[in-house]
């Protein structure tokens, strides 16, 4: 059985009573799929403090926010726009490569979680 090349695992850090236990994980065979899986995990498996949105064009942003557009709207340089939000802030990526997505998530502060990425 062939194993996937890219893998990410979030574990509780040393400061937690649950230290070492897996919080979430994802893996994929290609970098593009791995970036997608990281976004999905970030959005749905790390708890309420983390969210992810992707907008394919200006209309999608307007449909989501209505008349009161977010402050980052004027900074958009290209689509799609990826928005990573956590308790630690908000990051906007315009038309990012898979590597840029991986680096963004790798650089996030996860509080009680430690992130280990293999294969990149």
C-alpha positions in Angstrom: 0.0 0.0 0.0 1.4 3.4 -1.0 1.4 6.2 1.5 0.6 9.8 0.7 3.5 12.2 0.4 2.0 15.2 2.3 0.6 15.0 5.8 -0.3 17.4 8.5 -1.2 16.6 12.1 -2.4 19.0 14.8 -1.7 17.8 18.4 -2.3 19.3 21.8 0.8 21.0 22.9 2.8 20.4 26.1 0.9 23.0 28.1 -2.4 20.9 27.8 -3.5 18.0 29.9 -4.2 16.2 26.7 -0.7 16.8 25.3 0.2 14.7 22.3 -3.4 13.7 21.5 -4.3 14.4 17.8 -6.8 17.2 17.3 -7.0 17.0 13.5 -5.0 15.6 10.6 -5.1 15.5 6.8 -3.0 14.1 4.0 -2.9 14.0 0.2 -0.8 12.7 -2.7 -0.3 16.1 -4.5 0.6 19.5 -3.2 -2.5 21.1 -4.7 -4.8 18.5 -2.9 -2.8 18.9 0.3 -3.4 22.7 0.2 -7.1 22.0 -0.2 -7.1 19.5 2.6 -5.3 22.0 4.9 -7.9 24.6 4.2 -10.8 22.2 4.9 -9.2 21.0 8.1 -8.5 24.6 9.2 -12.2 25.5 8.5 -14.0 22.5 9.9 -11.8 20.6 12.4 -9.9 23.0 14.6 -12.8 24.5 16.5 -14.7 27.8 16.6 -11.6 30.0 16.7 -10.7 29.1 13.1 -12.5 29.7 9.8 -11.7 29.7 6.2 -13.5 31.3 3.2 -12.8 31.3 -0.5 -14.3 33.8 -2.9 -14.0 33.3 -6.7 -14.9 36.9 -7.6 -16.2 40.2 -6.4 -19.8 39.1 -6.7 -19.2 36.2 -4.3 -17.9 38.7 -1.7 -20.8 41.0 -2.2 -23.2 38.0 -1.9 -21.6 37.0 1.4 -21.3 40.5 3.0 -24.0 42.6 1.4 -23.6 46.3 1.4 -21.1 46.5 4.2 -17.9 45.0 2.7 -15.0 43.9 4.9 -12.1 46.2 5.4 -9.8 43.9 3.4 -12.0 44.2 0.3 -10.0 47.2 -1.1 -6.7 45.3 -0.8 -7.7 42.5 -3.3 -5.3 42.2 -6.2 -6.5 39.0 -7.8 -9.1 36.2 -7.5 -9.7 33.7 -6.0 -9.4 35.3 -2.5 -8.7 33.1 0.5 -9.6 34.4 3.9 -8.1 32.7 7.0 -9.6 33.9 10.3 -8.6 32.9 13.8 -8.5 34.3 17.3 -5.1 35.6 16.4 -6.2 37.7 13.4 -7.2 37.6 9.7 -5.0 36.8 6.7 -6.0 37.4 3.1 -4.3 35.6 0.2 -5.1 36.7 -3.4 -4.8 33.9 -6.0 -2.2 32.0 -3.9 -0.2 29.0 -5.1 -0.5 25.7 -3.2 2.9 26.5 -1.6 1.6 29.9 -0.4 -1.4 28.2 1.2 0.7 25.6 3.0 3.1 28.3 4.2 0.2 30.5 5.4 -1.2 27.6 7.5 2.2 26.5 8.7 2.8 30.1 9.9 -0.4 30.4 11.9 -0.5 30.4 15.7 -2.6 27.5 16.9 -2.6 28.3 20.6 -3.0 24.9 22.4 -2.1 23.0 19.2 1.2 22.1 17.6 1.2 21.6 13.8 3.5 19.1 12.2 3.7 19.1 8.4 5.6 16.3 6.5 6.5 16.1 2.9 6.8 19.8 2.1 
